[in-house]
Amino acid sequence: MDILQHTFGRYQNEKVTEITLVNDNGIEVSCLTMGAIWHRFAVPENDGTKKNLLLSFDGIDDYYSNNQNICKSIGRVAGRIKGASYDLNGKHYQLPANENGNTLHGGPNGFSTLNWNYSTSISKNGISVIFQRKIDEEMDGFPGNILATIIYTLNNNNRVTIAYSAMNGKGDTLFNPTCHAYFNLSDRRDLTTHEMQINSTGILDVNDQMIPTGEVVPVANTPYDFRDFSNVALAVGKVHGLDTAYVVNGPGQGTKPVAVLRDRESGRQITVNSDRNGLVVYTPEEIADQNMSFSRDHGEPANKNEGIALECQMLPDAIHQDNFGDIVLPRYSKQTYRFSFTYDRVKNED
């Protein structure tokens, strides 16, 4: 196992460092200090090359020239908070609004906007990069001062574990982070050969601003039904892009993977495990006017729905829904959320 570090570039006059973790199987996980971005998930191929399973950019500016939050860390709270406000313990809190009067993905000064401090560690079973920042309420507009930590760990079982934790030192606050990892496991610039299975029987109903109504809609007999492996591109075409919160880890489901994504042609496969109750699945449907080109596109404009994001988190807008889970981080306490992506190859079925 090995850890490599080099300068990736500069953003807003700050140096951005790339840290690469390499396991004994030759799999590489690269992260950037800016936004604690998961930059590459490169796996060895038979011809000696390595295939990056993530949608990545060649330069740091490219990550911030669009509104897709490609592979960035999202916090303090992923998803939307209705009305950019909430009530807790008899007190009303107003948050910065950055979409239709709501707070989206931690607001305008969330985790993805920070250049994180980092350290590394290596053990017998894995290698890690540890990102850390002290975030005061004056920085991002959320109440409470926290020490936030994001740890990416790669082990020799080809599992990437992402652990988000926060220690709260001043007043109750909210904590529901995730990583916007966008995957394409194929050698194509689309999802036509991808299949997905999600251990979920229901998705959240949302209003026209993508705010959950509180209702859970059964997936049976809908294009959102991935209880058995189904073709991703066909489903995406029927609903004109996925932006969907699946309810996962329900009764009797806690020991099963949350989801499995596989490519039929290559046999590449990702298994997703999480300790959260939500999986947001997103495909970038509207990117034609954003002048995006991923590293894998070799200079060609990115295609819509070229990848798929699998975002493990507590269900969106949980602070306004009693049955969506508790995202309150009390004063003088610590919370840690973990989820993982395990890579392997499977034989194609005839």
C-alpha positions in Angstrom: 0.0 0.0 0.0 1.1 3.5 -0.7 0.1 7.2 -0.3 1.1 9.8 -2.9 0.7 13.5 -2.6 1.2 16.3 -5.1 -0.2 19.8 -6.0 -3.3 19.6 -8.2 -3.5 23.4 -8.8 -4.7 26.6 -7.1 -8.2 27.8 -6.5 -9.1 31.2 -5.1 -5.3 31.8 -4.4 -5.1 28.6 -2.3 -3.1 25.5 -3.1 -5.1 22.4 -3.8 -3.4 19.1 -3.0 -4.3 15.7 -4.5 -3.8 12.7 -2.2 -3.8 9.2 -3.8 -4.3 6.0 -1.8 -3.0 2.8 -3.5 -3.9 -0.6 -2.2 -2.0 -3.9 -2.8 -4.3 -4.7 -5.7 -3.3 -1.6 -7.6 -6.6 0.2 -7.0 -6.2 4.0 -6.6 -8.4 6.4 -4.7 -7.5 10.1 -5.2 -9.0 13.0 -3.2 -8.6 16.7 -3.4 -8.4 19.1 -0.4 -10.7 21.6 -2.1 -14.3 20.4 -1.3 -12.8 17.1 0.0 -13.6 15.9 -3.5 -13.4 12.2 -4.4 -11.4 12.8 -7.6 -10.6 9.3 -8.9 -11.5 5.6 -8.3 -9.1 3.9 -10.7 -9.1 0.1 -11.1 -6.6 -2.0 -13.0 -7.5 -3.4 -16.5 -6.2 -6.5 -18.2 -4.1 -4.4 -20.6 -2.2 -2.7 -17.7 -4.1 0.6 -17.8 -6.4 1.9 -15.1 -10.1 2.8 -15.5 -11.5 5.7 -13.5 -15.0 4.8 -12.4 -15.9 8.4 -11.4 -16.8 11.4 -13.5 -13.8 13.6 -12.9 -12.4 16.8 -14.2 -8.8 17.6 -15.3 -8.6 20.9 -13.3 -9.9 22.2 -10.1 -11.6 25.2 -11.8 -13.7 22.7 -13.8 -15.3 21.4 -10.6 -16.5 24.8 -9.7 -17.6 26.1 -13.1 -21.0 24.2 -13.0 -23.7 23.6 -10.5 -23.6 19.8 -10.4 -21.4 19.4 -7.3 -19.6 16.6 -9.0 -18.0 14.2 -6.5 -17.8 16.9 -3.8 -18.4 16.5 -0.1 -21.8 18.0 0.9 -22.6 19.4 4.4 -23.5 20.3 7.0 -26.8 19.1 5.5 -27.3 17.3 2.2 -30.4 18.0 0.2 -32.9 20.8 0.7 -34.1 22.4 3.9 -37.6 23.9 3.3 -37.8 27.6 3.7 -34.1 27.8 4.8 -35.3 27.6 8.4 -36.4 25.3 11.1 -37.6 25.3 14.7 -35.7 23.4 17.5 -36.2 23.4 21.2 -38.6 26.4 21.0 -36.2 28.5 18.9 -36.5 29.5 15.3 -33.3 29.3 13.1 -32.8 31.1 9.8 -30.3 29.6 7.4 -28.7 31.0 4.2 -31.0 30.4 1.2 -29.4 29.4 -2.1 -32.3 27.8 -4.2 -35.9 29.1 -4.4 -35.8 30.3 -0.8 -34.6 27.0 0.5 -31.1 25.9 1.7 -29.6 23.4 -0.7 -26.5 21.1 0.1 -25.3 23.1 3.1 -26.0 26.5 1.6 -23.7 28.9 -0.3 -20.8 28.3 2.2 -21.1 24.6 2.8 -18.5 21.8 3.0 -18.0 21.8 -0.8 -16.7 25.4 -0.7 -13.9 24.8 1.8 -10.2 23.9 1.2 -9.7 21.2 3.9 -6.7 20.5 6.1 -5.5 16.9 5.8 -3.3 14.2 7.2 -2.8 10.6 6.2 -2.5 7.2 7.9 -1.6 3.7 7.0 -2.3 0.4 8.8 -2.1 -3.3 8.1 -5.7 -3.3 6.7 -6.1 0.1 5.0 -4.9 3.5 4.1 -6.7 6.8 4.8 -6.7 10.5 4.1 -8.3 12.5 6.9 -9.8 15.9 6.1 -10.6 18.3 8.9 -11.9 21.8 9.4 -13.2 23.8 12.3 -16.4 25.5 11.0 -17.9 28.3 13.0 -21.5 29.4 12.6 -20.3 32.7 11.1 -18.7 30.7 8.3 -21.6 28.8 6.9 -24.7 30.3 8.6 -25.6 27.2 10.6 -25.9 27.5 14.4 -23.2 25.9 16.5 -19.5 25.6 16.0 -18.3 22.2 14.8 -15.1 20.3 14.2 -15.8 18.4 11.0 -13.8 15.4 9.9 -14.1 13.5 6.6 -12.1 10.2 6.3 -11.6 8.3 3.0 -10.2 4.8 3.6 -9.2 2.2 1.0 -8.5 -1.4 2.1 -7.2 -4.5 0.3 -10.8 -5.8 -0.2 -11.2 -2.9 -2.7 -13.6 -1.1 -0.4 -13.7 2.6 -0.1 -15.3 3.8 3.1 -16.2 7.4 3.7 -16.8 8.5 7.3 -18.2 11.9 8.1 -18.1 13.0 11.7 -18.6 16.2 13.7 -18.0 17.4 17.2 -20.3 20.1 18.4 -19.0 22.8 20.7 -21.6 25.4 20.8 -25.4 24.9 20.7 -27.5 22.3 19.0 -27.1 22.1 15.2 -27.8 19.9 12.2 -25.6 17.3 10.6 -26.5 15.2 7.6 -23.6 15.1 5.1 -22.9 13.0 2.0 -20.6 12.6 -1.0 -21.8 13.4 -4.5 -19.9 10.5 -6.1 -20.9 10.2 -9.8 -20.2 6.8 -11.3 -19.8 5.5 -14.9 -18.5 1.9 -14.8 -18.6 1.4 -18.6 -16.4 2.2 -21.5 -19.3 4.2 -23.0 -20.3 7.8 -22.5 -23.8 6.9 -21.3 -25.6 4.5 -18.9 -27.0 2.1 -21.6 -25.2 -0.9 -20.3 -25.7 -0.2 -16.6 -28.0 -2.1 -14.3 -28.9 -1.3 -10.8 -30.5 -3.0 -7.8 -31.7 -0.9 -4.8 -33.1 -2.6 -1.6 -36.0 -0.2 -1.3 -39.8 -0.4 -1.7 -40.5 3.3 -1.6 -39.4 6.7 -2.7 -40.2 10.2 -1.2 -42.9 12.2 -2.8 -41.8 15.8 -3.5 -43.4 19.1 -4.5 -42.4 21.3 -7.5 -39.4 22.6 -5.5 -38.2 19.1 -4.8 -39.1 19.4 -1.1 -40.5 16.1 0.4 -44.2 16.2 1.2 -43.7 13.5 3.9 -45.4 10.8 1.9 -43.5 7.6 0.8 -44.6 6.3 -2.6 -44.3 2.6 -3.5 -42.0 1.9 -6.4 -43.9 -1.2 -7.6 -45.1 -0.8 -11.2 -43.2 2.4 -11.7 -39.9 3.2 -13.6 -38.4 3.8 -10.1 -38.5 0.1 -9.2 -35.0 -1.3 -8.9 -35.8 -4.1 -6.4 -34.5 -6.4 -9.0 -31.7 -5.5 -11.4 -33.0 -3.1 -14.1 -31.5 -1.1 -16.9 -30.6 2.4 -15.7 -30.8 4.2 -19.1 -34.3 2.8 -19.8 -35.6 4.1 -16.4 -33.9 7.4 -16.8 -35.5 7.9 -20.2 -39.0 7.2 -18.9 -38.7 9.8 -16.1 -36.4 12.3 -17.9 -33.6 12.0 -15.3 -33.5 10.6 -11.8 -33.5 12.9 -8.8 -35.0 10.5 -6.3 -34.7 9.7 -2.6 -35.1 6.0 -1.9 -36.0 4.9 1.6 -33.5 2.2 2.5 -32.4 0.2 5.5 -35.9 -0.5 6.6 -36.9 -3.4 8.9 -35.1 -6.6 8.0 -32.9 -4.8 5.5 -30.1 -3.5 7.7 -27.7 -6.4 6.8 -28.2 -6.1 3.0 -26.3 -3.8 0.6 -28.2 -0.6 0.0 -27.6 -0.8 -3.7 -25.5 -2.6 -6.4 -24.5 -0.9 -9.7 -23.0 -3.0 -12.5 -22.0 -2.7 -16.1 -23.1 -5.6 -18.2 -20.4 -5.3 -20.8 -17.3 -5.0 -18.6 -18.5 -6.8 -15.5 -17.4 -3.9 -13.3 -19.6 -3.7 -10.2 -20.0 -1.4 -7.2 -21.7 -2.5 -4.0 -23.0 0.3 -1.7 -23.4 -0.1 2.0 -24.6 2.6 4.4 -25.8 3.2 7.9 -28.2 5.9 6.8 -31.9 5.6 5.9 -31.8 7.3 2.5 -30.1 6.9 -0.9 -30.5 9.8 -3.3 -30.0 8.7 -6.9 -29.3 11.5 -9.4 -28.5 11.7 -13.1 -27.4 15.0 -14.6 -30.3 15.6 -17.1 -29.7 19.3 -17.8 -26.0 20.0 -18.5 -26.0 21.1 -22.1 -25.5 24.8 -21.3 -22.8 24.3 -18.7 -19.8 23.7 -21.0 -18.8 20.6 -19.1 -16.2 18.1 -20.3 -15.2 15.2 -18.0 -11.7 13.8 -18.1 -13.1 10.6 -19.7 -14.6 12.7 -22.6 -11.2 13.7 -24.0 -12.3 17.2 -24.8 -15.8 16.4 -26.1 -18.7 18.1 -24.3 -20.3 15.9 -21.6 -23.4 14.0 -22.4 -26.5 14.4 -20.3 -26.9 11.4 -17.9 -23.3 10.4 -18.6 -23.1 9.1 -15.0 -25.2 8.4 -12.0 -24.7 9.8 -8.4 -25.4 7.5 -5.4 -25.7 9.7 -2.3 -26.0 8.0 1.1 -27.6 10.2 3.7 -30.5 10.6 6.1 -33.6 11.4 4.2 -33.8 15.0 2.8 -35.5 17.7 5.0 -35.5 15.4 7.9 -35.7 18.3 10.3 -39.3 19.0 9.1 -40.4 15.3 9.1 -40.7 13.3 12.3 -40.3 9.9 10.6 -37.3 10.8 8.4 -34.7 10.3 11.1 -32.8 12.5 13.6 -30.2 14.9 12.1 -29.8 17.0 15.2 -26.3 17.2 16.6 -26.6 18.2 20.3 -24.1 20.5 22.0 -20.9 18.7 23.3 -21.7 15.6 21.3 -20.2 13.7 18.3 -21.8 11.9 15.5 -20.3 9.7 12.8 -21.9 8.6 9.5 -20.3 5.9 7.4 -21.0 4.5 3.9 -18.9 2.4 1.6 -18.4 1.5 -2.1 -16.8 -1.9 -2.8 -15.5 -2.7 -6.3 -15.3 -6.1 -8.0 -15.8 -7.7 -11.3 -18.5 -10.2 -12.1 -18.8 -12.6 -15.1 -21.3 -11.6 -17.7 -24.3 -13.9 -18.0 -25.1 -15.3 -21.4 
